[in-house]
Amino acid sequence: MNVLLVYCHPEPGSFTHALLEIAKAAITAEGCTYEVSDLYGEGFNPVAGRHDFETCADPDYFHYQTEQAHAAAHDAYSPEVQREQDRVRRADMLVFLYPLWWGGPPAMLKGWFDRVLSYGFAYVDGARFETGLFKDRSSLMCVSTGGTVARFSAGGTYGTIDQVLWPMQHCQLRYLGMEVLEPFVAYASPRVGDEGRHTHLSDWNAALRSVVAAKAQALSANRAGTNP
């Protein structure tokens, strides 16, 4: 099984980067492979535009979905978009690692969705949710927050974490047909101290190894034609 780690944080010494390193080790320990899309590290451009394409469907009026469909039909995405789409194609599972900023992911990650998971590649008319093109893939959020568990609980300041993650988990990942797994949330990571962060990392290692082992086993069974 191959896992794509979509990592979005500008600081290599960050706690989110520590979560990434744990993810690499956990996946390897389960005998699986991984690739990393390091959005900041690779200088990914989150801004959509005509630079996404090496073809042009309509030079007079820029309609993004139309240009995406045209590029998909003619294999004419820009090298950067093509590189990311190839990584998605090779992935059986996608893991998104990012800090929660202003109640959502960093803008760069939203730009990755806009440009990479495009019309004609990741979704088309009549293929959404249960009939989505990526129904053979699973996805998992690994999120660090500044707020505590209490703030992300029912009646808390921010609402439940499921409410906060709904746009990305439901309107983006489930929309594409992906299975959305229970998110891993490292609550209040700047506030819990070294011991608390160590516990987060240990818990993340155990959680990811369990998920990867189960998904790898199921994938192997499916490919062997012995679906359990």
C-alpha positions in Angstrom: 0.0 0.0 0.0 1.2 3.5 -0.9 0.3 6.5 1.3 0.5 10.1 0.1 1.4 12.5 3.0 0.2 16.0 2.1 2.1 18.2 4.6 1.4 21.9 5.0 3.5 23.9 7.4 6.2 26.5 6.8 8.5 25.6 9.7 10.7 22.4 9.6 11.1 22.6 13.4 7.3 22.6 14.0 5.3 20.1 15.9 3.4 19.4 12.7 6.7 18.4 11.1 7.3 16.1 14.0 3.9 14.5 13.2 5.1 14.0 9.6 8.3 12.3 10.7 6.2 9.9 13.0 4.0 9.2 10.0 6.9 8.2 7.8 8.2 5.9 10.4 4.8 4.3 11.2 4.1 3.6 7.5 7.5 2.1 6.9 7.1 0.0 10.1 4.0 -1.6 8.6 5.8 -2.5 5.4 4.1 0.1 3.3 5.5 2.9 1.1 4.9 6.7 1.2 5.4 9.8 -0.8 5.4 13.4 0.6 3.9 16.5 -0.9 5.7 19.1 1.2 3.7 22.2 0.0 5.8 24.9 1.6 9.1 23.0 1.2 8.5 22.4 -2.5 7.2 25.9 -3.1 3.8 24.8 -4.3 1.8 27.7 -5.8 -1.7 27.7 -4.4 -3.0 30.3 -6.8 -5.2 28.9 -9.6 -5.0 30.4 -13.1 -4.2 29.8 -16.7 -0.7 28.8 -15.7 -2.3 25.5 -14.6 -2.7 24.5 -18.2 -0.6 24.0 -21.3 -3.7 24.2 -23.5 -6.5 26.7 -23.8 -10.2 25.9 -24.3 -11.4 29.5 -24.5 -8.8 32.4 -24.8 -11.5 35.0 -24.3 -13.1 33.9 -21.1 -11.5 32.0 -18.3 -13.8 29.4 -16.8 -11.7 27.2 -14.5 -13.7 24.0 -14.7 -13.9 24.2 -18.5 -10.1 24.6 -18.7 -9.6 21.8 -16.2 -11.8 19.4 -18.2 -10.0 20.4 -21.4 -6.5 19.8 -19.9 -7.6 16.4 -18.5 -8.9 15.4 -21.9 -5.6 16.4 -23.6 -3.2 15.5 -20.8 -2.1 19.1 -20.7 -1.8 20.2 -17.1 1.2 22.2 -16.0 4.2 20.2 -14.7 3.5 21.2 -11.1 -0.2 20.1 -11.2 0.7 16.9 -13.1 3.3 16.0 -10.5 0.7 16.3 -7.7 -1.9 14.4 -9.7 0.5 11.6 -10.4 1.2 11.3 -6.6 -2.5 11.1 -6.0 -2.9 8.4 -8.6 -0.3 6.3 -7.0 -1.8 6.6 -3.5 -4.2 4.2 -1.9 -4.5 6.5 1.1 -4.1 10.2 1.6 -3.0 11.7 4.9 -3.2 15.5 5.4 -1.0 17.0 8.1 -1.5 20.6 9.0 -2.2 23.1 11.8 -5.7 24.5 12.3 -5.5 28.2 11.3 -8.6 30.4 11.7 -10.8 27.3 11.9 -9.5 25.7 8.7 -6.3 24.5 6.9 -3.6 26.9 5.8 -4.6 28.6 2.5 -1.9 26.7 0.7 -3.6 23.4 1.3 -6.9 24.8 0.0 -5.1 25.9 -3.1 -3.7 22.4 -3.5 -7.3 21.1 -3.5 -8.4 23.8 -6.0 -5.6 23.1 -8.5 -4.9 19.4 -8.1 -8.2 17.7 -7.3 -9.7 19.1 -10.5 -12.7 18.6 -12.7 -12.0 15.8 -15.1 -9.4 14.3 -12.9 -10.9 13.9 -9.4 -14.6 14.5 -10.1 -17.0 14.8 -13.0 -20.7 15.2 -13.4 -22.6 12.3 -12.0 -19.6 11.0 -10.0 -19.7 12.4 -6.5 -20.0 11.0 -3.0 -21.0 7.3 -3.2 -20.3 7.3 -6.9 -17.1 9.4 -6.7 -14.0 8.6 -8.8 -11.9 8.1 -5.7 -14.1 5.6 -3.8 -11.2 3.1 -3.8 -9.1 5.5 -1.6 -9.2 6.4 2.0 -8.2 9.7 3.7 -7.2 10.8 7.1 -6.7 14.2 8.8 -3.8 14.8 11.2 -4.5 18.2 12.7 -2.8 20.2 15.4 -4.8 22.9 17.2 -4.1 25.7 19.6 -7.4 25.2 21.3 -8.2 22.6 24.0 -10.5 19.7 23.8 -13.1 21.7 25.8 -13.1 24.5 23.3 -13.8 21.9 20.5 -16.6 20.1 22.3 -20.3 20.5 22.1 -21.1 23.8 23.7 -17.5 24.9 23.5 -16.2 28.1 22.0 -15.4 26.7 18.5 -18.0 23.9 18.2 -17.1 20.2 17.9 -14.0 19.2 15.9 -16.4 17.4 13.5 -18.1 20.6 12.7 -14.8 22.4 12.2 -13.5 19.7 9.9 -16.8 19.2 8.0 -16.0 21.4 5.0 -12.8 19.5 4.2 -13.9 16.0 5.2 -17.4 16.1 3.7 -17.5 18.8 1.1 -14.1 17.9 -0.4 -13.0 14.3 0.5 -16.3 12.5 0.7 -17.4 14.5 -2.3 -14.7 12.7 -4.3 -15.9 9.4 -3.0 -13.1 8.8 -0.5 -13.6 7.0 2.7 -12.9 9.5 5.5 -11.3 8.0 8.6 -11.5 9.2 12.1 -9.3 12.3 12.4 -6.3 12.5 14.7 -6.3 15.8 16.5 -3.4 17.0 18.7 -5.3 19.4 20.8 -3.6 22.5 22.3 -0.2 21.4 21.1 1.5 24.7 21.9 0.2 24.6 25.4 0.6 21.0 26.7 4.3 21.1 27.2 7.0 18.6 26.1 5.3 15.7 28.0 2.0 16.4 26.4 3.5 16.7 22.9 5.4 13.5 23.4 2.0 11.8 24.3 0.5 13.2 21.1 3.3 11.8 19.0 3.1 8.4 20.7 -0.7 8.3 20.2 -0.3 9.4 16.6 2.2 6.6 15.9 -0.1 4.0 17.4 -3.2 5.3 15.7 -1.6 5.5 12.2 0.1 2.1 12.5 -3.3 0.5 13.3 -5.0 2.2 10.4 -2.3 1.5 7.9 -2.1 -2.2 9.0 -5.9 -2.6 8.6 -6.0 -0.8 5.3 -3.0 -2.7 3.9 -4.6 -6.0 4.9 -7.9 -5.1 3.3 -6.2 -3.9 0.1 -4.2 -7.1 -0.2 -7.3 -9.2 0.3 -9.2 -7.2 -2.4 -6.4 -7.5 -4.9 -6.2 -11.2 -4.2 -9.9 -11.5 -4.8 -10.6 -12.7 -1.3 -12.5 -9.8 0.1 -13.1 -10.6 3.8 
